[in-house]
Amino acid sequence: MLEIKNLYSGYNGTDVIRDISFTVDKGEVFFVVGPNGCGKTTLLKSIANIQAYRGNITLDGRELSSYSRKALAKKIALMSQASEIYFPYSVYDTVSLGRYAYSEGFLRNLSGGSFAGSSGTDTEIIETAINRLGLSDVKDRMINELSGGQLQRVFLARTLAQNPDIILLDEPTNHLDLKHQVELLRYLISWAKENNKTVIGVMHDLNLARSFADTIAVMSNGEFAAQGKPEAVLSGEILKQVYDMDIRAFMLESLENWRNTRTD
């Protein structure tokens, strides 16, 4: 279980998130939604222990800051949205990076679809992740040659190869079309449920958040305005206060427009 108590974090002496407290159980999917600039990514970076924070973050009863970087990599993985790629790794080598916490020295010898210190178990895990995500036919291609949808599947395969207890998602579907957004989330969450993993994600799309989350927190100005079951938290009044817009009315109007669209 991940437990966060009275969390504060920010930049240049200014707190971006303030007094955040919540718990997430194993097997739970917890999504954070909210407008741009409200502190969602800062929260994820704090949980990943790559952003300084005040307060307490404990994983299975142990303070997060007490873990070594390598030990923490076996517990938590951060999957970000697709961005520009500046390193010429193959698909296989990129997925192999998910095993760095379990093998010694491979970062010094990433080439030819193998790394120093790899074991038969590592190879099996890497190849299984590649096969499950339908990447076998492109495993030897450079990742800067891939489409956005393919690239996100590569990053997801790398996350699965890492086999963490907690997966952090920082708007991982931002640059994907709807089909690939749904496919990526369906696969990741299915895998997490089957393996009793925890997923904590930052999302902009409220429809996707409502469809896939067990629990949702609505963030506003660095604080949680509400948290709980999607049907309770994504109420019209809460969203109107946070987004300064009647999102529920807009969604219902959009749904009615779809219903009135001819299909013949």
N, C-alpha and C positions, 0 to 999 in steps of 0.2 A: 504493500500500500504506500502511496505517496501522500504525504501530509505537508501542507504549507500553512504557516502561521505568521500573521502580521508582517507580510513581506513588503519591503520598500526597495525600490531600485530606480536609478536614473543616470543622468549624465551631467558632468560639470557642476556637481553640487546641487542639482535640482532633481527632485523625485518625479519620475514619470509615472510610476505605479505606487500606490499608497495603501497600506494596511489590507493587503489581499490575504484571505484565508480560505482554504478549501481542501478537501481530501478526494483522492481518486483511487478506487479499488482496482485490483487485478481484473482484467477482462472488461473494464469499463471504457466507453468512448466518451470523452469529455471535450466539447468544442467551445471555444471562446469567440464571440462575435462582437462587433462594435464598429463605429466609424473610424476612418483613417486617423492616425495620430493619437489614439486613446491609450496606447501602451501594450497592445497585444503581443507584438514581437519582443518587446523588452521583457515581458513576463516569460515567454518561451526561453529567451537567452539566459534568464536567471535560473530557470529550472534545469537548463543544460549546463549550468555552472560556467558559462563563458561571459557572464555579465555579473559584476559585483553587486551584492545585495545585502540588506539588513533584514533580520528576522530569521525564521527557521524553515528549512526545507529538509525533510527527513524521508528517507526511502527505506522501507522495512525497519523502521525504528532507528536508523543511523543517519546522522547529519551528513548532508550531501558533500559539504566541504571537506569531510574527513576521508573521502575516497581519493585514491590516486587517479590521474588522468586515464591510465590504462584500465583500471578497475571500473571506473565510471563508464567507459566506452562499452563495457559488457552489459551495463545496466540501462543506458539511455542512448538513443540515436535521434539526431535532429535531421529531418528531411525538409529542405527548403524548396521554394519555387524555382523553376528552371531559370538560368541566367546565362550570360555569355561564358563560353568555355575557352580557357586559355592553355590547357595542357593536353598534349596529344596522346592520351591513353586510349587503348582499345576498350570495347564494351567489357570484355572478359577482365581486363586489368582493373577497370573501374569498379566492377562488382567485387573483385578480389579485395579492394580496399576495406570492405566490410569486415574482413577477417584480421585486420591489423592488431586488434587487441588480444588475439589468440595466438599469434605467430611472431617470432622474433626475426627482425632484420629484413622483412620483405620489401620495405619501402626503398631499400638501397638497390633492389634488383627487380624492379617491375618491368618485365619484357617477355615477349614470346608467349603470353598466356600463362605465365607461372610466376611465383615469387619465392625468394629464398625463405626457407623455413616452413614452407607449406607442407601439409600432411595429407594423407589420403582422405581424412575426414574433412579438411578444409576444401579440398578439390570437389568432393561430393556435394558439400553444402553450396559452393559457388555454382556448380553446374545445375543443381536442383533449382536454385533461384532463377537462373537464366532460362531454364526450360519452362518453369511455371509461368513466367511472364512473356513467353513467346519470343524470346530473343536469340534463339539458337542460330537462326540464319544470318544474324548480324553480329555475332559475338566477336568476330575478328576485325570489325570495322572501327575506325576512330570515332569517338563520340561527337566530335565537332562536325561530323558528316550526317548526323541523325536529325530527324524531325523532332519537334517539341514533344509530341506524344511518345515517341520512341525513347527520347532522353529521360523523360519522367519515369518510364518503366525501368530504365537502367538504374536510376537513383533508388527506385523502390526495391529492385533486386539487390542493390548494395545494402539497403536497410535490412532486408530479410536475411542476408548473409551475415550481418552483424548479430542477428538474433538477440536484440535487447529486450529487457523487461518492459521498457517504456519507449514509445515512439512519439516524438514531437513533430508535428506537421506545421510548417510556416507557410500558409497559403500555397499548398503544393499544386493546386489545380489552376492557378491564375492564368497561365498562358495556354491552356488546353481547351479544345472545343468540348461541347457538352458530352458527347459520346465518351471521350477519353477521360473527362472528369469523373463521370459515373463509373466507368470501368476501373479506374485506378482506386477510387474509394471503396468500391464493392470488394475488390480483391484484397486490399490492405486490411479492411475491417473484418472480412471473413477469415483471413489468416490470423489476425489478432484474437478473434473470438475462439477459434479452434485451439490456439496455443496459450490462451489465458494471458494475453499481453494487454497492456494499458496503452490507449491512444489519447493524446492530448493535442488538439489541433486549433489553429487560428484560421477562421474562415470568413470570407466576405459574403458568400452566397448563402442567404438565409434558408432557401429551399433545400440545398444540400445539407446544411447543418441540421435542419429539422428531420430530414429523411434518414440520416445516419447516426446521429448522436443519441446516447443514453441520457446524457446530462448536458445542459447548455448554460454558460454564463454570459450575460450581456454586460459588456464593459463600456464605461463612459468616464472620460477625464481621469483615467488612471485608477478607477475603482470599479468594483462589481456593483452594477445597478440592480441585478437580479441573478439568481442561479437556481436551477432545478430542472424538472422534466420539460422537454421542448414545448409541449402543448400548454404548459402553464407560463413559461418564461417568455415565449414569443407572442405575448398578448399585444393587442393593438395599442393599449395605453403605454406600456413599457417602451415599445419600439418608437412610438410617437415622441416620447420624452427624450429618448437617447439620440434618435436620428433627426429630430425636428421635422418629421414627415409622417404622414399617415400611411405607413408601409402596408398595413393589413388591407386598407381600402384599395390601395394601388394593386396589390396582389389579386384581390377578388375581382377587380375590374379587368385585369389581364386574363384571369381564368375565364371570365365571361366572354371576352373577345375570342379566346381559343375555342370555346364551345360554339360560338357563332360562325367559326370558320368552316367553309364548305370543304368536304373531303372527297367529293366526286370529281 
